[in-house]
C-alpha cells in the first residue's frame, strides 16, 4: 500500500484563504456588473426622456436655446 501525501496544515490554510478571497471578489465583480447594467439602462432611459422633452419644446417654441437657470428662451443662432 502506498503512503498518502498530504499538504501541510499551513499550506492548506493558505490555499483555502486564497480560494475564499477569490470567490468573494468574483461575487463582488458579478454584483458590480449587474449594478453597472442597471445604471446604464437608467441613464439611457433618462436620455430618452430628455430628448422627448426637448422635442416638445421644439414643437412649441421652435429651435431655441434654454437657460437652465432662468428658463429664458433664446433663438438658436445656428
C-alpha positions as CSV (number, residue, x, y, z in Angstrom):
1,X,0.0,0.0,0.0
2,X,1.3,3.5,-0.9
3,X,1.6,6.3,1.6
4,X,-0.9,9.2,1.0
5,X,0.9,12.5,0.6
6,X,-0.7,15.5,2.2
7,X,-0.2,19.2,2.3
8,X,0.9,20.9,5.5
9,X,-1.9,22.5,7.5
10,X,-0.3,25.9,6.9
11,X,-0.2,25.5,3.1
12,X,-3.8,24.1,3.1
13,X,-5.0,27.0,5.2
14,X,-3.2,29.5,2.8
15,X,-4.8,27.9,-0.3
16,X,-8.2,27.8,1.3
17,X,-7.9,31.5,2.2
18,X,-6.9,32.4,-1.4
19,X,-9.9,30.4,-2.8
20,X,-12.2,32.1,-0.3
21,X,-11.0,35.5,-1.3
22,X,-11.1,34.7,-5.0
23,X,-14.8,33.6,-4.6
24,X,-15.6,36.7,-2.6
25,X,-14.0,39.0,-5.2
26,X,-15.7,37.1,-8.0
27,X,-19.1,37.6,-6.4
28,X,-18.4,41.3,-6.0
29,X,-17.4,41.6,-9.7
30,X,-20.8,40.0,-10.6
31,X,-22.7,42.4,-8.3
32,X,-20.9,45.4,-9.8
33,X,-21.6,44.2,-13.3
34,X,-25.3,43.9,-12.5
35,X,-25.3,47.4,-10.9
36,X,-23.4,48.8,-14.0
37,X,-26.0,47.3,-16.3
38,X,-28.9,48.8,-14.3
39,X,-27.2,52.2,-14.1
40,X,-26.5,52.2,-17.8
41,X,-30.2,51.3,-18.6
42,X,-31.4,54.1,-16.2
43,X,-29.0,56.5,-17.9
44,X,-30.4,55.6,-21.4
45,X,-33.9,56.0,-20.1
46,X,-33.2,59.4,-18.8
47,X,-31.6,60.5,-22.0
48,X,-34.7,59.3,-23.9
49,X,-36.9,61.3,-21.5
50,X,-34.7,64.4,-22.0
51,X,-34.9,64.1,-25.8
52,X,-38.6,63.8,-25.5
53,X,-38.8,67.0,-23.5
54,X,-36.5,68.8,-26.0
55,X,-38.8,67.6,-28.9
56,X,-41.9,69.0,-27.1
57,X,-40.1,72.4,-26.6
58,X,-39.0,72.5,-30.2
59,X,-42.5,71.8,-31.4
60,X,-43.9,74.5,-29.1
61,X,-41.2,77.2,-29.4
62,X,-39.1,76.3,-32.4
63,X,-35.4,75.8,-32.3
64,X,-34.4,77.7,-29.2
65,X,-31.7,77.7,-26.5
66,X,-32.8,77.3,-22.9
67,X,-31.1,79.0,-20.0
68,X,-31.5,76.2,-17.4
69,X,-31.0,78.6,-14.5
70,X,-33.7,81.1,-15.5
71,X,-35.9,79.2,-18.1
72,X,-35.4,82.0,-20.6
73,X,-35.6,81.0,-24.3
74,X,-33.4,82.5,-27.0
75,X,-33.5,81.9,-30.7
76,X,-30.9,79.4,-31.7
77,X,-28.2,81.1,-33.7
78,X,-27.1,78.0,-35.7
